[in-house]
Amino acid sequence: MSGPRFTAKVKVQAKNNRTDVQTTVAFQPDYDAGRNAEWSEWTPAMSLSMTIKNELADRLEAGQTYTLTFDPTDD
């Protein structure tokens, strides 16, 4: 499979502990300084949340921006 590779800048919006081992992390698009211009012209919305182990969630900071990479794979 081939296709375009692109990135999305997301900011941690909220972290909610679900259990003593899992946290749900909600992300929102980060449009500061023209970020996400590559895809937001055609798709100006994004919704993303992950439920992950607390030890990983602890490494993500509220308000911090992260880069998601969308890279096509053959599998």
C-alpha positions as CSV (number, residue, x, y, z in Angstrom):
1,M,0.0,0.0,0.0
2,S,1.3,3.4,-0.8
3,G,-0.1,6.8,0.0
4,P,0.8,10.2,1.5
5,R,2.6,10.4,4.7
6,F,1.6,13.3,6.9
7,T,1.8,14.5,10.5
8,A,-0.7,16.1,12.9
9,K,0.2,18.2,15.9
10,V,-2.0,17.5,18.9
11,K,-2.2,18.9,22.4
12,V,-3.1,17.0,25.6
13,Q,-6.4,18.4,26.6
14,A,-7.2,16.2,29.6
15,K,-6.1,13.2,31.5
16,N,-8.6,11.2,33.5
17,N,-7.7,8.2,35.6
18,R,-10.1,5.4,34.9
19,T,-8.6,2.8,37.3
20,D,-5.5,2.4,39.3
21,V,-3.7,1.2,36.2
22,Q,-5.3,3.0,33.3
23,T,-5.8,6.7,32.3
24,T,-7.8,8.1,29.4
25,V,-5.9,10.9,27.6
26,A,-7.8,13.3,25.3
27,F,-6.1,15.2,22.6
28,Q,-7.1,18.2,20.5
29,P,-5.6,19.6,17.3
30,D,-3.0,22.3,17.8
31,Y,-3.5,25.1,15.2
32,D,-1.0,27.5,16.7
33,A,1.5,29.1,14.2
34,G,-0.2,27.4,11.2
35,R,0.3,23.9,12.6
36,N,-1.9,21.2,10.9
37,A,-2.4,23.4,7.8
38,E,-1.4,20.5,5.6
39,W,-4.6,18.5,6.5
40,S,-6.9,21.0,8.2
41,E,-7.8,22.9,5.1
42,W,-9.9,19.9,4.0
43,T,-10.6,18.2,7.3
44,P,-10.7,20.9,10.0
45,A,-11.6,18.6,12.9
46,M,-10.0,15.8,14.8
47,S,-11.1,13.7,17.8
48,L,-8.5,11.5,19.5
49,S,-8.4,9.8,22.9
50,M,-6.4,6.9,24.2
51,T,-6.8,4.7,27.2
52,I,-3.3,3.7,28.2
53,K,-1.3,2.4,31.2
54,N,-0.8,5.0,33.9
55,E,3.0,4.7,33.6
56,L,2.8,5.9,30.0
57,A,0.1,8.5,30.7
58,D,2.4,10.0,33.4
59,R,4.9,10.8,30.6
60,L,2.3,13.0,28.8
61,E,1.9,16.5,30.1
62,A,-1.4,18.5,29.9
63,G,-1.1,21.3,27.4
64,Q,2.0,19.8,25.8
65,T,2.0,19.4,22.0
66,Y,3.0,16.1,20.4
67,T,3.4,15.0,16.8
68,L,1.4,12.1,15.3
69,T,2.8,10.6,12.2
70,F,0.5,8.9,9.7
71,D,2.6,6.6,7.6
72,P,1.0,4.0,5.2
73,T,2.0,0.4,5.8
74,D,1.7,-2.7,3.7
75,D,0.4,-5.0,6.5
